[in-house]
């Protein structure tokens, strides 16, 4: 199936990035050290899989985001660089322990756990998070752990039963008491179908609402990519929708096209526009706002 491109024709592939999106790779020694540890332990990080521009800064600051469930996602979101496939590799039963060992060896103080969507698993990957959290805390209970999860949806034909199954998967993760629960909307409502294949706007808002209901002491967080063809008003409406489900933290960053096989960038938002949207988010009541061209879901996650 070919990706629809008509709405995303603003930026040609060979156009140079604006000055504000060019940054040095950062702490090369920290990057090499983390890459070696991750490779030795057979692990994956979204920092590397997604080629995050901030990874050197984050590694040097003692933070990293581990990608659970292998390197192949069962969904085919049009923006994401992670490999896709209907038959991902079997889950390594030692993955949680290997992540924990890497965390200790890296001397991390704040860890973000995310995962590929594993719609092939009975619990849709919820146990990937709980196992890793338990393993990390067994070694050092003082390490702060944030989770960035998929929507845990599917596997049940009846709608009501599906909602309850999703809620139970979510509850198992929240019962492990992460310091923050993050689930990204990624884009505005109008663009969900083309950008987030397999996920829906309503379902994601419902997951964030359920998290507040199940664990009101755990802050919730979400993130948006800008530059996919959304308008400023649509972004603001999305921020309002997030506040209506009591989402407390928000990240806003520029979408950067990983390859020619991914959705093109419609436009590059200027840093001043990110600053303006950040002010809007603050006025709407978000307790933590990260808004800037190079901001990503886990950027400065350890900073209140």
ChimeraX attribute file (.defattr): number of C-alpha atoms within 10 A of each C-alpha:
attribute: neighborCount
match mode: 1-to-1
recipient: residues
	/A:1	3
	/A:2	5
	/A:3	11
	/A:4	11
	/A:5	11
	/A:6	8
	/A:7	14
	/A:8	16
	/A:9	15
	/A:10	15
	/A:11	15
	/A:12	12
	/A:13	13
	/A:14	6
	/A:15	7
	/A:16	10
	/A:17	12
	/A:18	10
	/A:19	7
	/A:20	12
	/A:21	16
	/A:22	11
	/A:23	10
	/A:24	9
	/A:25	13
	/A:26	16
	/A:27	15
	/A:28	14
	/A:29	12
	/A:30	18
	/A:31	19
	/A:32	13
	/A:33	12
	/A:34	22
	/A:35	16
	/A:36	11
	/A:37	16
	/A:38	20
	/A:39	11
	/A:40	11
	/A:41	14
	/A:42	13
	/A:43	21
	/A:44	20
	/A:45	24
	/A:46	23
	/A:47	22
	/A:48	18
	/A:49	15
	/A:50	13
	/A:51	12
	/A:52	17
	/A:53	19
	/A:54	20
	/A:55	25
	/A:56	22
	/A:57	19
	/A:58	23
	/A:59	24
	/A:60	18
	/A:61	15
	/A:62	16
	/A:63	25
	/A:64	27
	/A:65	26
	/A:66	25
	/A:67	23
	/A:68	26
	/A:69	27
	/A:70	21
	/A:71	19
	/A:72	18
	/A:73	23
	/A:74	17
	/A:75	20
	/A:76	18
	/A:77	20
	/A:78	18
	/A:79	23
	/A:80	20
	/A:81	17
	/A:82	18
	/A:83	15
	/A:84	17
	/A:85	12
	/A:86	13
	/A:87	11
	/A:88	19
	/A:89	12
	/A:90	10
	/A:91	14
	/A:92	14
	/A:93	10
	/A:94	12
	/A:95	20
	/A:96	23
	/A:97	19
	/A:98	20
	/A:99	26
	/A:100	23
	/A:101	17
	/A:102	20
	/A:103	25
	/A:104	15
	/A:105	11
	/A:106	19
	/A:107	13
	/A:108	17
	/A:109	17
	/A:110	21
	/A:111	24
	/A:112	25
	/A:113	24
	/A:114	23
	/A:115	25
	/A:116	23
	/A:117	25
	/A:118	26
	/A:119	21
	/A:120	16
	/A:121	16
	/A:122	13
	/A:123	20
	/A:124	22
	/A:125	24
	/A:126	24
	/A:127	17
	/A:128	23
	/A:129	23
	/A:130	19
	/A:131	19
	/A:132	22
	/A:133	27
	/A:134	16
	/A:135	19
	/A:136	24
	/A:137	14
	/A:138	12
	/A:139	14
	/A:140	14
	/A:141	12
	/A:142	11
	/A:143	18
	/A:144	19
	/A:145	23
	/A:146	23
	/A:147	27
	/A:148	23
	/A:149	21
	/A:150	22
	/A:151	26
	/A:152	26
	/A:153	24
	/A:154	20
	/A:155	16
	/A:156	13
	/A:157	8
	/A:158	9
	/A:159	10
	/A:160	10
	/A:161	13
	/A:162	16
	/A:163	17
	/A:164	13
	/A:165	19
	/A:166	23
	/A:167	19
	/A:168	16
	/A:169	19
	/A:170	24
	/A:171	17
	/A:172	15
	/A:173	22
	/A:174	22
	/A:175	11
	/A:176	14
	/A:177	18
	/A:178	20
	/A:179	20
	/A:180	19
	/A:181	26
	/A:182	27
	/A:183	22
	/A:184	21
	/A:185	24
	/A:186	23
	/A:187	25
	/A:188	23
	/A:189	17
	/A:190	12
	/A:191	15
	/A:192	17
	/A:193	15
	/A:194	16
	/A:195	22
	/A:196	19
	/A:197	13
	/A:198	17
	/A:199	18
	/A:200	15
	/A:201	19
	/A:202	11
	/A:203	15
	/A:204	21
	/A:205	23
	/A:206	16
	/A:207	21
	/A:208	26
	/A:209	19
	/A:210	17
	/A:211	26
	/A:212	20
	/A:213	12
	/A:214	16
	/A:215	15
	/A:216	12
	/A:217	12
	/A:218	16
	/A:219	21
	/A:220	25
	/A:221	26
	/A:222	23
	/A:223	25
	/A:224	23
	/A:225	23
	/A:226	26
	/A:227	23
	/A:228	25
	/A:229	19
	/A:230	17
	/A:231	12
	/A:232	12
	/A:233	10
	/A:234	14
	/A:235	19
	/A:236	16
	/A:237	14
	/A:238	18
	/A:239	23
	/A:240	18
	/A:241	15
	/A:242	25
	/A:243	19
	/A:244	12
	/A:245	18
	/A:246	21
	/A:247	26
	/A:248	21
	/A:249	23
	/A:250	25
	/A:251	24
	/A:252	27
	/A:253	23
	/A:254	24
	/A:255	25
	/A:256	23
	/A:257	18
	/A:258	15
	/A:259	12
	/A:260	8
	/A:261	12
	/A:262	17
	/A:263	24
	/A:264	26
	/A:265	22
	/A:266	18
	/A:267	19
	/A:268	20
	/A:269	16
	/A:270	14
	/A:271	17
	/A:272	11
	/A:273	14
	/A:274	20
	/A:275	16
	/A:276	13
	/A:277	21
	/A:278	21
	/A:279	14
	/A:280	16
	/A:281	25
	/A:282	17
	/A:283	10
	/A:284	16
	/A:285	16
	/A:286	21
	/A:287	15
	/A:288	18
	/A:289	21
	/A:290	25
	/A:291	25
	/A:292	24
	/A:293	24
	/A:294	20
	/A:295	22
	/A:296	23
	/A:297	23
	/A:298	25
	/A:299	21
	/A:300	16
	/A:301	19
	/A:302	18
	/A:303	7
	/A:304	7
